[in-house]
Amino acid sequence: MSSYVFPVQAALAIFVVMSMFLLVPWLIYGYRKDGFFSWSRFLVSFSFIFYILAAYCLVILPLPSTRNTCAQQAADTIYYNLVPFTFVKDITRETPIVWSQPSTYLGMIQGRAFLQVLFNILLLMPLGVYLRYFLQKRSYWKVALFGGFGLSLFFELTQLTGLYGYYTCPYRLFDVDDLLANTSGAVLGYLVAPILLALFPSRASIQAKSEQIVEQNRVYPVAQLLALMIDGIVIVFIANVMSIFTDSNVINDVLNTSIGMFIVLFCVPWLRNGVTPGSVILKFRYVNQQTGEPAYNSIFKRFIALYVPWLSFAIIRLVNDYAFQNTHDGLLQPYLIWLSVGMVMLYMIVSVILIIHVFMVLFSGGKRSFYFDEVSHTRASRK
């Protein structure tokens, strides 16, 4: 059993790391495609990624302790089996069956050869289930047939080549019976998939909800926050480009970032009908709450509402740096220490307030708006 647990644990560790990098792009894709976050689509897609990782790790792990695997094997070692249904002979040889004695059936089921075939069938059954979810139609079972065969062949070639030449000799057998069992498992999974997929909302229901959201002109807070994050990345890029042509100091860094924020949060939406780089990607724009159209004064107020907190943090940082760098002055040292402590406390208080505000908006179910939209009388619109 440990030979199966370790590969799954390794796949889980890799999956957790991958998820950290894939979560934000997936959220952007989901809100861009559907207009809302679908838990069912998320679970299906991310579980599919984990399944592929687990299947691959089960095929290649555990790895040999040395690259020179040829030295650990006999000269006449056979690395492949090209005779179909050899597993039948293996089963009957390892666990003889007397058809008139049902008690012998249990021994066959518990035998190594039978369990190996069963494992290979089960290995790609989930692939068939996932393909049925993605393709929907039963008539596409041939996709499961060729998809299962292709993935199984990839696994077998991985073993035959010694992990693509990394090891001097193959450390597992290329077996045509594995191809047959894996492919059969994928097709079987495709046929029985409706039993499992009944637990998840259909793609048609997700599409219907997406159309309803577009019709209602709703933009969820998470989508707005993602757009703001993308805008922030563009601002940082602009500031870094400008820093190439200016001296490297704190004042210039603040100035460069201020210019970047002015361009991205005011100039671009003013000139581009209410859209920022982030809102373009998430498919919405910022409009006035009353008129439903972009307004110069609303866009400018929104920029100021976003700029002032950032500028406050920048000023706190400048004052704290000044106080920290001049604490050697004996006369002013006590005051500078208290000033530094006060700046740190102020920074923490403002940060906590903003974090609480963001979480309140995110978990309000769309009933609350971000403060910068409230003070500027703007809202996100898909029209």
C-alpha positions as CSV (number, residue, x, y, z in Angstrom):
1,M,0.0,0.0,0.0
2,S,2.9,2.4,0.8
3,S,4.0,2.1,-2.9
4,Y,0.7,3.9,-3.8
5,V,0.6,6.3,-0.8
6,F,3.9,7.9,-1.5
7,P,3.2,8.9,-5.1
8,V,-0.1,10.3,-4.1
9,Q,1.5,12.3,-1.3
10,A,4.1,13.6,-3.8
11,A,1.4,14.6,-6.3
12,L,-0.5,16.4,-3.5
13,A,2.6,18.4,-2.5
14,I,3.2,19.4,-6.2
15,F,-0.5,20.2,-6.6
16,V,-0.5,22.6,-3.6
17,V,2.4,24.5,-5.0
18,M,0.9,24.7,-8.4
19,S,-2.5,25.8,-7.0
20,M,-0.8,28.9,-5.5
21,F,0.2,30.0,-8.9
22,L,-2.9,28.9,-10.8
23,L,-5.6,30.2,-8.4
24,V,-5.5,33.9,-9.5
25,P,-5.3,33.0,-13.3
26,W,-8.2,30.6,-12.8
27,L,-10.3,33.2,-11.0
28,I,-9.6,35.7,-13.8
29,Y,-10.6,33.0,-16.4
30,G,-13.8,32.1,-14.5
31,Y,-15.0,35.7,-14.0
32,R,-14.1,36.5,-17.6
33,K,-15.9,33.5,-19.0
34,D,-18.9,33.0,-16.7
35,G,-19.1,36.3,-14.8
36,F,-19.1,34.5,-11.4
37,F,-17.1,31.9,-9.4
38,S,-18.4,28.4,-10.0
39,W,-17.4,26.0,-7.2
40,S,-18.4,23.0,-9.3
41,R,-16.2,24.1,-12.2
42,F,-13.4,24.9,-9.8
43,L,-13.6,21.5,-8.1
44,V,-13.8,19.6,-11.4
45,S,-10.9,21.5,-13.0
46,F,-8.5,21.5,-10.1
47,S,-9.3,17.9,-9.2
48,F,-8.5,17.0,-12.8
49,I,-5.1,18.6,-12.4
50,F,-4.5,16.7,-9.2
51,Y,-5.7,13.5,-10.8
52,I,-3.2,13.8,-13.8
53,L,-0.4,14.6,-11.3
54,A,-1.3,11.6,-9.2
55,A,-1.6,9.3,-12.1
56,Y,1.8,10.4,-13.5
57,C,3.5,10.1,-10.0
58,L,2.0,6.6,-9.6
59,V,3.6,5.7,-13.0
60,I,7.1,7.1,-12.3
61,L,7.5,6.8,-8.5
62,P,9.4,5.7,-6.6
63,L,12.5,6.6,-8.5
64,P,15.6,4.5,-8.5
65,S,18.4,5.5,-6.2
66,T,21.0,5.8,-9.0
67,R,20.9,6.9,-12.7
68,N,22.9,3.8,-13.7
69,T,20.0,1.5,-13.5
70,C,21.6,-0.9,-16.0
71,A,24.2,-1.9,-13.3
72,Q,21.4,-3.0,-11.0
73,Q,19.8,-5.3,-13.6
74,A,20.8,-8.6,-15.2
75,A,22.2,-8.5,-18.8
76,D,19.2,-10.5,-20.2
77,T,16.5,-8.2,-18.5
78,I,13.5,-7.8,-20.7
79,Y,12.1,-4.3,-20.7
80,Y,8.8,-4.9,-22.7
81,N,5.9,-7.2,-23.2
82,L,4.3,-7.0,-26.7
83,V,2.0,-10.1,-26.3
84,P,-1.6,-9.1,-25.5
85,F,-3.5,-10.8,-22.7
86,T,-0.4,-12.2,-21.0
87,F,-2.1,-11.2,-17.8
88,V,-4.6,-14.1,-18.2
89,K,-1.7,-16.6,-18.1
90,D,-0.2,-14.8,-15.1
91,I,-3.5,-14.9,-13.2
92,T,-4.1,-18.6,-13.8
93,R,-0.5,-19.4,-13.0
94,E,-0.3,-17.5,-9.8
95,T,-3.8,-18.3,-8.5
96,P,-5.2,-21.5,-10.1
97,I,-8.9,-21.4,-10.5
98,V,-11.3,-24.3,-10.2
99,W,-14.5,-23.1,-11.8
100,S,-16.6,-25.6,-9.8
101,Q,-15.1,-24.2,-6.5
102,P,-16.2,-20.6,-5.9
103,S,-13.8,-20.4,-3.0
104,T,-10.9,-20.3,-5.5
105,Y,-12.3,-17.0,-6.9
106,L,-11.3,-15.1,-3.8
107,G,-7.7,-16.2,-4.2
108,M,-7.7,-15.0,-7.8
109,I,-9.1,-11.6,-6.8
110,Q,-6.5,-11.2,-4.1
111,G,-3.6,-12.3,-6.4
112,R,-0.9,-9.8,-7.5
113,A,-1.6,-10.3,-11.3
114,F,-5.3,-9.6,-11.0
115,L,-4.9,-6.6,-8.7
116,Q,-2.3,-5.2,-11.2
117,V,-4.8,-5.4,-14.0
118,L,-7.6,-3.9,-11.8
119,F,-5.3,-1.0,-10.8
120,N,-4.5,-0.3,-14.5
121,I,-8.2,-0.2,-15.3
122,L,-9.0,2.1,-12.4
123,L,-6.0,4.3,-13.2
124,L,-7.6,5.9,-16.2
125,M,-11.3,5.5,-15.3
126,P,-11.3,9.1,-13.9
127,L,-10.0,10.3,-17.2
128,G,-13.1,9.0,-18.9
129,V,-15.3,10.7,-16.2
130,Y,-13.6,14.1,-16.8
131,L,-13.8,13.8,-20.6
132,R,-17.5,13.1,-20.3
133,Y,-18.0,16.2,-18.2
134,F,-16.0,18.3,-20.6
135,L,-17.6,16.8,-23.8
136,Q,-21.1,16.1,-22.4
137,K,-22.2,13.8,-25.2
138,R,-22.2,10.0,-25.0
139,S,-21.5,9.7,-28.7
140,Y,-18.0,11.1,-28.1
141,W,-16.8,7.9,-26.4
142,K,-14.2,7.6,-29.2
143,V,-12.4,10.6,-27.7
144,A,-12.1,8.6,-24.4
145,L,-10.9,5.6,-26.4
146,F,-8.1,7.5,-28.2
147,G,-7.5,9.8,-25.2
148,G,-7.0,6.9,-22.8
149,F,-4.8,5.1,-25.3
150,G,-2.7,8.2,-25.9
151,L,-2.2,8.9,-22.2
152,S,-1.4,5.3,-21.5
153,L,1.1,5.2,-24.3
154,F,2.7,8.3,-22.9
155,F,3.0,6.6,-19.5
156,E,4.5,3.4,-21.0
157,L,7.0,5.3,-23.2
158,T,8.0,7.2,-20.1
159,Q,8.8,3.9,-18.4
160,L,10.5,2.4,-21.6
161,T,12.8,5.4,-22.1
162,G,13.9,5.4,-18.4
163,L,12.2,8.8,-17.7
164,Y,13.2,10.2,-21.1
165,G,16.8,9.1,-21.0
166,Y,17.6,10.3,-17.5
167,Y,18.2,6.7,-16.4
168,T,20.5,4.4,-18.3
169,C,18.0,1.6,-18.6
170,P,14.2,1.4,-18.1
171,Y,13.3,0.6,-14.4
172,R,9.7,-0.5,-15.2
173,L,8.2,-2.8,-17.9
174,F,6.6,-1.5,-21.1
175,D,3.5,-3.7,-21.2
176,V,0.9,-3.9,-24.0
177,D,-1.6,-5.3,-21.4
178,D,-1.3,-2.0,-19.5
179,L,-2.3,-0.2,-22.7
180,L,-5.4,-2.4,-23.0
181,A,-6.4,-2.1,-19.4
182,N,-5.8,1.7,-19.2
183,T,-7.7,2.3,-22.4
184,S,-10.6,0.1,-21.3
185,G,-10.7,2.0,-18.0
186,A,-11.0,5.3,-19.8
187,V,-13.9,4.1,-21.9
188,L,-15.6,2.5,-19.0
189,G,-15.3,5.7,-17.0
190,Y,-16.8,7.7,-19.9
191,L,-19.8,5.4,-20.0
192,V,-20.5,5.3,-16.2
193,A,-19.7,9.1,-15.7
194,P,-23.4,10.3,-15.6
195,I,-23.8,8.4,-12.2
196,L,-21.1,10.7,-10.7
197,L,-21.7,13.8,-12.7
198,A,-25.3,13.9,-11.3
199,L,-23.8,15.3,-8.1
200,F,-22.5,18.4,-10.0
201,P,-24.4,21.2,-11.7
202,S,-24.5,20.7,-15.4
203,R,-22.5,23.0,-17.8
204,A,-25.9,24.1,-19.2
205,S,-27.0,25.4,-15.7
206,I,-23.7,27.3,-15.4
207,Q,-24.2,28.8,-18.8
208,A,-27.7,29.8,-17.9
209,K,-26.5,31.5,-14.7
210,S,-23.7,33.3,-16.7
211,E,-26.3,34.7,-19.1
212,Q,-28.5,35.8,-16.2
213,I,-25.6,37.7,-14.6
214,V,-24.8,39.4,-17.9
215,E,-28.5,40.3,-18.3
216,Q,-28.6,41.7,-14.8
217,N,-25.4,43.6,-15.4
218,R,-23.8,42.3,-12.2
219,V,-20.1,42.4,-11.5
220,Y,-19.0,40.6,-8.3
221,P,-16.5,42.3,-5.9
222,V,-14.0,39.5,-6.4
223,A,-13.8,40.4,-10.1
224,Q,-13.4,44.1,-9.3
225,L,-10.6,43.2,-6.8
226,L,-8.9,41.0,-9.5
227,A,-9.1,43.9,-11.9
228,L,-7.5,46.2,-9.3
229,M,-4.7,43.7,-8.8
230,I,-4.0,43.7,-12.5
231,D,-4.0,47.5,-12.6
232,G,-1.5,47.4,-9.7
233,I,0.8,45.2,-11.7
234,V,0.6,47.6,-14.7
235,I,1.4,50.5,-12.4
236,V,4.4,48.7,-11.0
237,F,5.6,48.0,-14.5
238,I,5.3,51.7,-15.5
239,A,7.1,52.8,-12.4
240,N,9.9,50.4,-13.0
241,V,10.3,51.6,-16.6
242,M,10.4,55.2,-15.5
243,S,13.0,54.4,-12.8
244,I,15.4,53.5,-15.6
245,F,15.5,57.2,-16.5
246,T,15.6,58.6,-13.0
247,D,17.9,58.4,-9.9
248,S,17.2,55.6,-7.5
249,N,15.8,57.1,-4.3
250,V,12.6,57.0,-2.3
251,I,11.3,60.4,-3.5
252,N,11.7,59.3,-7.2
253,D,10.1,56.0,-6.5
254,V,7.0,57.7,-5.0
255,L,6.9,60.1,-7.9
256,N,7.2,57.3,-10.5
257,T,4.5,55.2,-8.9
258,S,2.2,58.3,-8.6
259,I,2.6,59.0,-12.3
260,G,1.8,55.3,-13.0
261,M,-1.3,55.4,-10.9
262,F,-2.5,58.6,-12.6
263,I,-2.0,57.0,-16.0
264,V,-3.7,53.7,-15.2
265,L,-6.4,54.8,-12.9
266,F,-7.4,58.1,-14.5
267,C,-6.0,58.8,-18.0
268,V,-6.7,55.3,-19.4
269,P,-10.3,55.0,-18.2
270,W,-11.0,58.7,-19.2
271,L,-9.7,58.1,-22.7
272,R,-10.9,54.5,-23.1
273,N,-14.6,54.8,-22.1
274,G,-14.2,53.8,-18.5
275,V,-12.0,50.8,-18.8
276,T,-8.7,50.1,-17.1
277,P,-6.2,47.4,-18.1
278,G,-7.7,45.1,-15.4
279,S,-11.3,45.8,-16.2
280,V,-10.7,45.1,-19.9
281,I,-9.4,41.6,-19.0
282,L,-12.4,41.0,-16.7
283,K,-14.8,42.4,-19.3
284,F,-16.4,45.3,-17.5
285,R,-16.0,49.1,-17.2
286,Y,-16.5,51.8,-14.6
287,V,-19.5,54.1,-15.0
288,N,-21.4,56.7,-13.0
289,Q,-24.0,55.2,-10.7
290,Q,-26.8,57.6,-11.9
291,T,-26.1,58.0,-15.6
292,G,-24.7,54.5,-16.3
293,E,-21.9,56.1,-18.4
294,P,-18.3,57.0,-17.7
295,A,-18.0,60.4,-16.2
296,Y,-14.8,62.5,-15.9
297,N,-15.5,63.7,-12.3
298,S,-16.4,60.1,-11.1
299,I,-13.2,58.6,-12.6
300,F,-11.1,61.4,-11.1
301,K,-12.7,60.9,-7.6
302,R,-12.1,57.1,-7.9
303,F,-8.4,57.8,-8.7
304,I,-8.1,60.1,-5.7
305,A,-9.8,57.6,-3.4
306,L,-7.3,54.9,-4.4
307,Y,-4.3,57.3,-4.5
308,V,-4.7,58.9,-1.0
309,P,-4.4,55.6,1.0
310,W,-1.4,54.6,-1.0
311,L,0.2,58.1,-0.6
312,S,-0.5,57.9,3.2
313,F,1.4,54.6,3.3
314,A,4.2,56.2,1.3
315,I,4.4,59.2,3.7
316,I,4.3,56.9,6.7
317,R,7.2,55.0,5.3
318,L,9.2,58.2,4.6
319,V,8.7,59.6,8.1
320,N,9.5,56.2,9.7
321,D,12.7,55.9,7.6
322,Y,13.8,59.4,8.6
323,A,13.1,58.7,12.3
324,F,14.9,55.4,12.2
325,Q,18.0,56.7,10.4
326,N,18.4,59.7,12.8
327,T,18.0,57.9,16.2
328,H,21.7,58.4,16.8
329,D,21.0,62.1,17.5
330,G,21.1,62.1,21.3
331,L,18.8,65.2,21.8
332,L,16.1,64.0,19.5
333,Q,16.4,60.3,20.0
334,P,13.5,59.8,22.4
335,Y,11.1,61.8,20.1
336,L,12.3,60.1,17.0
337,I,11.8,56.6,18.6
338,W,8.2,57.6,19.6
339,L,7.6,59.0,16.1
340,S,8.8,55.7,14.5
341,V,6.6,53.7,16.8
342,G,3.6,56.0,16.1
343,M,4.2,55.6,12.3
344,V,4.3,51.8,12.6
345,M,1.1,51.8,14.7
346,L,-0.7,54.1,12.2
347,Y,0.4,51.9,9.4
348,M,-1.0,48.8,11.1
349,I,-4.3,50.5,12.0
350,V,-4.9,51.7,8.5
351,S,-3.9,48.3,7.0
352,V,-6.3,46.5,9.4
353,I,-9.1,48.8,8.5
354,L,-8.6,48.3,4.8
355,I,-8.3,44.5,5.2
356,I,-11.6,44.4,7.2
357,H,-13.3,46.6,4.7
358,V,-12.2,44.3,1.8
359,F,-13.4,41.2,3.5
360,M,-16.7,42.8,4.4
361,V,-17.3,43.7,0.8
362,L,-16.2,40.3,-0.5
363,F,-18.5,38.4,1.9
364,S,-21.5,40.7,1.5
365,G,-22.9,38.9,-1.5
366,G,-22.8,42.0,-3.6
367,K,-24.7,44.1,-1.1
368,R,-21.7,46.3,-0.3
369,S,-19.3,48.3,-2.5
370,F,-15.7,49.2,-2.1
371,Y,-15.1,52.6,-0.5
372,F,-13.5,54.1,-3.6
373,D,-16.7,53.3,-5.6
374,E,-18.9,54.8,-2.9
375,V,-17.1,58.1,-2.6
376,S,-16.8,58.5,-6.4
377,H,-20.3,57.3,-7.1
378,T,-19.0,54.7,-9.6
379,R,-20.0,51.1,-10.3
380,A,-18.8,48.3,-12.4
381,S,-20.8,47.6,-15.5
382,R,-20.8,44.9,-18.2
383,K,-22.6,47.0,-20.7
